Amino acid sequence: MKYLHLVWASLFRRKTRTILTLVSIVAAFLLFGLLDAVRTSFNQAGQSANGAQRLQTGSKLSFIQTLPQSLQQQMQQIPGVKTVTYANWFGGAYQDPHNQVFSFAVPDNYLDVYPEVAVSDAERKAFAETRTGALVGERLAQKYGWKVGDKVPLQSTIFADRNGNKNWSFDIVGIMHSTDKKTGGWYDQMFLLHWKLFDDTTPFNRGTVGWYVTRVTDVNQADRVAKAIDALSANSDHETRTLTEQAATASWMKQLADIGLIVGSIMGAVFFTLLLLSGNTMMQAVRERTSELAVLKTIGFSDGSVLAMVLAESLLLLLIGGLIGMGLASLIIPVVSAGSGGMLNLPVMGADSWVLGLGLMVLFGLLVGALPATSAMRLNIVDALAGR
């Protein structure tokens, strides 16, 4: 651009104000990048399962609807299925109702589908043989100072025993260690109790399961296996929906809240505030340079040139901050996914996200610069130089 040096000088005339505005823009587009990844991740739920080692099967109606335990044997006979296990949410709290523990009731073969979760053979055997046995993640054990041999009381927020008592007692027989933090890291915070104790003790389960987890023999056949599993209960009173683990988590969240509405509302509030802040910055910048703009017109700059220069300044401000923010988001997203231990599978920012982000930068730049640029274009040279 011919007058880029003038635009750059005008933009950083007040360095502190410009930098603070840039920080706000960076924060806004960093948040946009992260939330857009979350939105994209949820929108991908239910797509092809090919490439997934594990599939999760739950009720098609609702995630709180249980499934008959007899489905396990039928699922195991499907070609391409290696192992089938199941689980049910327990909902335990330790000492205080606010100390919620991610606790599940699982059978002996549950860890067979999670090779990235390491438990010694002796501990696996103890879990299978101990009715009140429990396996706990290493980080959870460190948090509460638990060790093998401890007796731990948990209060279930959901299930009571046959006498209506929600206080349960468990014996820690093993500590779980995740060998792959990317896919199994969240098991470091899990509490697994024995299925037999759970199913025999509470009258509310009665031989049903919360969900099934299937390990496939060929990841390229996962989609076929998922469809075969759902076909088993088609047109029954317990129809199922089989998804990848990440897609199943997204599906559960969608039943709890409208993720698209939440993300859209947050971004709407953030960008509205950004427009006010950056708009005020541009208005102040133009007011401070009234006499300078008049001089430019005096030496031959046309009204259109002045309009273009102010708009270019506004666009440059939004583009610098926006590109930095989205660049930071692209670096942070893989870190967030890896740190979630497999609970989140946020996609890398693709071309669609970048195009949308650039479009918003240009749009906001034009909106922010429109009023001050129009004022600069209409500026009367005599009045401006006279200080009126």
C-alpha positions as CSV (number, residue, x, y, z in Angstrom):
1,M,0.0,0.0,0.0
2,K,1.4,3.4,-1.0
3,Y,0.6,5.1,2.3
4,L,1.2,2.2,4.6
5,H,4.0,4.1,6.5
6,L,1.5,6.8,7.3
7,V,-1.2,4.3,8.4
8,W,1.4,2.5,10.6
9,A,2.6,5.8,12.2
10,S,-1.0,6.9,12.9
11,L,-1.9,3.5,14.4
12,F,1.0,3.6,16.9
13,R,0.8,7.3,17.6
14,R,-0.4,6.4,21.1
15,K,1.5,3.2,21.7
16,T,0.0,2.3,25.1
17,R,-3.6,2.7,24.0
18,T,-3.0,0.8,20.8
19,I,-1.2,-2.1,22.6
20,L,-4.0,-2.4,25.2
21,T,-6.6,-2.4,22.4
22,L,-4.5,-5.1,20.6
23,V,-4.5,-7.2,23.7
24,S,-8.3,-7.1,23.9
25,I,-8.5,-8.1,20.2
26,V,-6.0,-10.9,20.7
27,A,-8.0,-12.2,23.7
28,A,-11.3,-12.0,21.7
29,F,-10.0,-14.0,18.7
30,L,-8.1,-16.4,20.9
31,L,-11.5,-17.2,22.6
32,F,-13.1,-17.4,19.2
33,G,-10.6,-19.9,18.0
34,L,-11.0,-22.1,21.0
35,L,-14.8,-22.0,21.0
36,D,-15.0,-22.6,17.3
37,A,-13.0,-25.8,17.9
38,V,-15.4,-26.8,20.5
39,R,-18.4,-26.1,18.2
40,T,-16.7,-28.0,15.4
41,S,-16.0,-30.9,17.7
42,F,-19.6,-31.2,18.8
43,N,-20.9,-30.9,15.2
44,Q,-18.8,-33.8,14.2
45,A,-20.6,-36.1,16.7
46,G,-22.3,-39.0,14.9
47,Q,-20.1,-38.9,11.8
48,S,-18.2,-42.0,10.6
49,A,-16.6,-44.1,13.4
50,N,-13.8,-45.4,11.1
51,G,-10.4,-44.9,12.7
52,A,-11.7,-45.4,16.3
53,Q,-10.4,-48.4,18.3
54,R,-13.3,-48.2,20.7
55,L,-17.0,-47.6,20.3
56,Q,-19.5,-46.6,23.0
57,T,-23.1,-47.8,22.8
58,G,-25.8,-46.0,24.8
59,S,-29.5,-45.6,24.7
60,K,-30.8,-43.7,21.6
61,L,-33.5,-42.0,23.7
62,S,-31.4,-40.6,26.6
63,F,-28.1,-41.1,28.3
64,I,-29.9,-41.9,31.6
65,Q,-31.8,-44.7,29.9
66,T,-30.3,-48.1,30.8
67,L,-29.8,-51.1,28.4
68,P,-30.3,-54.8,29.0
69,Q,-27.2,-56.7,30.1
70,S,-28.1,-59.5,27.6
71,L,-27.0,-57.3,24.7
72,Q,-23.3,-58.1,25.6
73,Q,-23.4,-61.6,24.3
74,Q,-25.1,-60.6,21.0
75,M,-22.6,-57.8,20.5
76,Q,-19.7,-60.1,21.1
77,Q,-20.8,-62.3,18.2
78,I,-20.7,-59.5,15.6
79,P,-17.8,-59.9,13.2
80,G,-15.1,-57.4,13.9
81,V,-15.8,-57.1,17.6
82,K,-12.8,-58.0,19.8
83,T,-14.1,-57.3,23.3
84,V,-17.3,-56.0,24.8
85,T,-17.6,-54.6,28.3
86,Y,-20.0,-52.3,30.1
87,A,-20.3,-49.8,32.9
88,N,-22.7,-47.7,34.9
89,W,-22.3,-44.3,36.5
90,F,-22.2,-44.5,40.3
91,G,-21.9,-40.8,41.2
92,G,-19.9,-41.0,44.5
93,A,-18.7,-38.2,46.8
94,Y,-15.9,-38.5,49.3
95,Q,-16.4,-36.9,52.8
96,D,-18.2,-33.9,51.4
97,P,-21.0,-33.7,48.7
98,H,-18.8,-31.2,46.9
99,N,-15.9,-33.7,46.6
100,Q,-17.4,-35.5,43.6
101,V,-15.5,-38.5,42.4
102,F,-15.7,-39.9,38.8
103,S,-16.9,-43.3,39.9
104,F,-18.2,-46.2,37.7
105,A,-19.3,-49.7,38.4
106,V,-17.5,-52.1,35.9
107,P,-17.0,-55.8,35.4
108,D,-13.7,-57.7,35.6
109,N,-12.9,-57.3,31.8
110,Y,-13.4,-53.6,31.7
111,L,-9.7,-52.7,31.5
112,D,-9.2,-55.2,28.6
113,V,-10.5,-52.5,26.3
114,Y,-8.2,-49.9,27.7
115,P,-4.6,-51.2,27.2
116,E,-3.3,-47.7,27.9
117,V,-4.4,-48.0,31.5
118,A,-1.8,-50.1,33.4
119,V,-2.7,-52.2,36.5
120,S,-0.6,-55.0,37.7
121,D,-1.8,-58.6,37.3
122,A,-1.9,-59.0,41.1
123,E,-4.1,-55.9,41.4
124,R,-6.4,-57.1,38.6
125,K,-6.7,-60.5,40.3
126,A,-7.5,-58.8,43.7
127,F,-10.2,-56.6,42.0
128,A,-11.8,-59.7,40.4
129,E,-11.8,-61.6,43.7
130,T,-12.8,-58.8,46.1
131,R,-16.4,-57.9,46.1
132,T,-15.9,-54.6,47.7
133,G,-12.7,-54.0,45.7
134,A,-12.0,-50.7,43.9
135,L,-9.3,-49.5,41.5
136,V,-8.4,-45.8,41.7
137,G,-6.4,-43.5,39.4
138,E,-3.0,-42.4,40.6
139,R,-3.8,-38.7,40.6
140,L,-7.0,-39.3,42.6
141,A,-5.1,-41.5,45.1
142,Q,-2.5,-38.7,45.5
143,K,-5.2,-36.1,46.0
144,Y,-6.8,-37.9,48.9
145,G,-3.8,-39.7,50.2
146,W,-5.2,-43.2,49.4
147,K,-3.1,-46.3,49.1
148,V,-3.7,-50.0,48.5
149,G,-5.4,-51.6,51.5
150,D,-7.3,-48.5,52.6
151,K,-11.0,-48.7,53.2
152,V,-12.7,-45.7,51.5
153,P,-16.3,-44.6,52.2
154,L,-18.3,-43.0,49.3
155,Q,-21.7,-41.5,49.4
156,S,-23.6,-42.1,46.1
157,T,-25.6,-39.2,44.8
158,I,-27.8,-41.6,42.8
159,F,-27.9,-45.1,44.1
160,A,-29.0,-46.4,47.5
161,D,-28.8,-50.0,48.8
162,R,-31.9,-52.2,49.5
163,N,-32.3,-50.4,52.9
164,G,-32.2,-47.0,51.3
165,N,-28.7,-46.2,52.6
166,K,-26.5,-44.3,50.1
167,N,-23.3,-44.8,52.1
168,W,-21.0,-47.3,50.5
169,S,-17.6,-48.7,51.6
170,F,-14.8,-49.9,49.3
171,D,-11.4,-51.5,49.7
172,I,-8.7,-50.1,47.4
173,V,-7.0,-53.1,45.8
174,G,-5.1,-51.3,43.0
175,I,-3.9,-48.1,41.5
176,M,-4.4,-47.3,37.8
177,H,-1.6,-45.6,35.8
178,S,-2.1,-44.2,32.3
179,T,0.7,-45.1,30.0
180,D,-0.8,-42.8,27.3
181,K,-1.9,-39.5,28.8
182,K,-3.4,-38.4,25.5
183,T,-6.1,-41.1,25.4
184,G,-6.3,-42.5,28.9
185,G,-5.1,-39.6,31.1
186,W,-8.5,-39.0,32.6
187,Y,-8.4,-42.5,34.1
188,D,-5.8,-41.2,36.5
189,Q,-8.7,-39.5,38.3
190,M,-11.2,-42.4,38.1
191,F,-12.7,-44.7,40.7
192,L,-13.8,-48.1,39.5
193,L,-15.9,-50.3,41.8
194,H,-16.9,-53.9,41.2
195,W,-20.0,-54.5,39.1
196,K,-21.2,-57.5,41.2
197,L,-21.3,-55.4,44.4
198,F,-23.2,-52.7,42.6
199,D,-25.7,-54.9,40.8
200,D,-26.4,-57.1,43.8
201,T,-26.7,-54.2,46.4
202,T,-28.9,-51.6,44.7
203,P,-32.4,-52.5,43.7
204,F,-32.4,-49.8,41.0
205,N,-30.2,-51.5,38.5
206,R,-31.7,-55.0,38.1
207,G,-29.4,-56.5,35.5
208,T,-29.2,-53.4,33.2
209,V,-26.1,-51.4,32.2
210,G,-25.5,-47.7,31.5
211,W,-23.5,-48.1,28.4
212,Y,-21.3,-50.6,26.5
213,V,-17.8,-50.2,25.3
214,T,-16.6,-52.2,22.3
215,R,-13.0,-52.7,21.1
216,V,-12.9,-53.5,17.4
217,T,-10.3,-55.7,15.6
218,D,-9.9,-53.4,12.6
219,V,-10.3,-49.6,13.0
220,N,-11.2,-49.3,9.4
221,Q,-14.3,-51.4,10.0
222,A,-15.5,-49.5,13.1
223,D,-18.4,-47.8,11.2
224,R,-19.7,-51.1,10.0
225,V,-19.5,-52.6,13.5
226,A,-21.3,-49.6,14.9
227,K,-24.2,-50.0,12.5
228,A,-24.3,-53.8,13.2
229,I,-24.6,-53.1,16.9
230,D,-27.4,-50.7,16.6
231,A,-29.2,-53.1,14.2
232,L,-29.5,-55.6,17.1
233,S,-32.0,-53.4,19.0
234,A,-33.7,-51.6,16.0
235,N,-37.5,-51.1,16.5
236,S,-37.2,-52.3,20.2
237,D,-38.0,-50.5,23.4
238,H,-34.2,-50.1,24.0
239,E,-32.9,-48.8,20.7
240,T,-29.2,-47.9,20.8
241,R,-26.8,-45.4,19.3
242,T,-23.2,-46.4,18.8
243,L,-20.6,-43.7,18.5
244,T,-16.9,-43.1,19.1
245,E,-16.0,-42.2,22.7
246,Q,-15.5,-38.5,21.8
247,A,-18.8,-38.3,19.9
248,A,-20.6,-40.1,22.7
249,T,-19.3,-37.5,25.2
250,A,-20.4,-34.7,22.8
251,S,-23.8,-36.3,22.5
252,W,-24.2,-36.5,26.3
253,M,-23.3,-32.8,26.6
254,K,-25.9,-31.9,23.9
255,Q,-28.6,-33.5,25.9
256,L,-27.6,-31.4,28.9
257,A,-27.3,-28.1,27.1
258,D,-27.5,-26.4,23.7
259,I,-23.8,-26.1,23.1
260,G,-24.3,-24.0,19.9
261,L,-26.4,-21.5,21.7
262,I,-23.9,-21.2,24.6
263,V,-20.9,-20.8,22.3
264,G,-22.8,-18.3,20.1
265,S,-24.0,-16.2,23.1
266,I,-20.5,-16.0,24.6
267,M,-18.9,-15.0,21.3
268,G,-21.7,-12.4,20.7
269,A,-21.0,-10.8,24.0
270,V,-17.3,-10.8,23.5
271,F,-17.4,-9.3,20.0
272,F,-20.0,-6.7,21.0
273,T,-17.7,-5.5,23.7
274,L,-14.8,-5.6,21.3
275,L,-16.7,-3.4,18.8
276,L,-17.3,-0.8,21.6
277,L,-13.7,-0.8,22.8
278,S,-12.0,-0.7,19.4
279,G,-14.6,1.8,18.1
280,N,-13.9,4.1,21.0
281,T,-10.1,3.8,20.3
282,M,-10.5,4.7,16.7
283,M,-12.8,7.7,17.5
284,Q,-10.3,9.1,19.9
285,A,-7.4,8.5,17.5
286,V,-9.1,10.5,14.7
287,R,-10.2,13.3,17.0
288,E,-6.6,13.8,18.2
289,R,-5.4,14.1,14.6
290,T,-8.0,16.5,13.3
291,S,-5.5,19.2,12.4
292,E,-3.1,16.6,10.9
293,L,-5.9,15.3,8.6
294,A,-6.7,18.9,7.6
295,V,-3.1,19.4,6.6
296,L,-3.2,16.3,4.5
297,K,-6.2,17.6,2.7
298,T,-4.5,21.0,2.3
299,I,-1.4,19.4,0.5
300,G,-3.6,17.5,-1.9
301,F,-5.0,14.4,-0.3
302,S,-8.5,13.7,-1.5
303,D,-11.5,13.0,0.7
304,G,-11.4,9.4,-0.6
305,S,-7.7,9.0,0.3
306,V,-8.4,10.2,3.9
307,L,-11.4,7.9,4.2
308,A,-9.3,4.9,2.9
309,M,-6.4,5.7,5.3
310,V,-8.6,5.7,8.4
311,L,-10.3,2.5,7.3
312,A,-7.0,0.9,6.6
313,E,-5.8,1.9,10.1
314,S,-8.9,0.2,11.6
315,L,-8.5,-2.9,9.4
316,L,-4.8,-3.2,10.3
317,L,-5.6,-2.9,14.0
318,L,-8.1,-5.8,13.8
319,L,-6.0,-7.9,11.5
320,I,-2.9,-7.7,13.7
321,G,-4.8,-8.6,16.9
322,G,-7.0,-11.2,15.2
323,L,-4.2,-13.1,13.5
324,I,-2.2,-13.2,16.7
325,G,-5.2,-14.4,18.6
326,M,-6.1,-17.2,16.2
327,G,-2.4,-18.1,15.9
328,L,-2.3,-18.6,19.6
329,A,-5.5,-20.6,19.5
330,S,-4.0,-23.0,16.9
331,L,-1.1,-23.6,19.2
332,I,-3.2,-24.1,22.4
333,I,-5.9,-26.4,20.9
334,P,-3.6,-29.5,20.6
335,V,-2.3,-28.8,24.2
336,V,-5.8,-28.7,25.5
337,S,-6.8,-31.9,23.7
338,A,-3.7,-33.7,25.0
339,G,-4.2,-32.5,28.5
340,S,-7.8,-33.7,28.6
341,G,-6.7,-37.4,28.7
342,G,-8.9,-38.3,25.8
343,M,-12.1,-36.6,27.0
344,L,-11.8,-33.8,24.4
345,N,-10.8,-34.3,20.8
346,L,-10.7,-30.7,19.6
347,P,-9.9,-30.5,15.8
348,V,-7.0,-28.5,14.5
349,M,-8.1,-25.2,13.1
350,G,-8.9,-25.8,9.5
351,A,-9.4,-23.5,6.5
352,D,-13.0,-22.9,7.3
353,S,-12.2,-21.5,10.7
354,W,-9.4,-19.3,9.3
355,V,-11.7,-17.9,6.6
356,L,-14.5,-17.2,9.1
357,G,-12.0,-15.5,11.4
358,L,-10.5,-13.4,8.7
359,G,-14.0,-12.4,7.5
360,L,-14.9,-11.3,11.0
361,M,-11.7,-9.3,11.3
362,V,-12.4,-7.4,8.0
363,L,-16.1,-6.9,9.0
364,F,-15.3,-5.6,12.4
365,G,-12.5,-3.4,11.0
366,L,-14.9,-1.8,8.6
367,L,-17.6,-1.3,11.2
368,V,-15.1,0.1,13.7
369,G,-13.6,2.5,11.2
370,A,-16.7,3.5,9.3
371,L,-17.8,6.4,11.6
372,P,-14.4,8.0,12.2
373,A,-13.4,7.5,8.6
374,T,-16.6,9.3,7.4
375,S,-16.0,12.1,9.9
376,A,-12.4,12.5,8.6
377,M,-13.6,12.5,5.0
378,R,-16.2,15.3,5.7
379,L,-13.7,17.3,7.7
380,N,-13.7,21.0,6.7
381,I,-10.1,22.3,6.3
382,V,-10.8,25.8,7.6
383,D,-12.8,24.7,10.7
384,A,-10.2,22.0,11.5
385,L,-7.2,24.4,11.3
386,A,-9.1,27.0,13.2
387,G,-9.6,24.5,16.0
388,R,-13.3,24.4,15.7
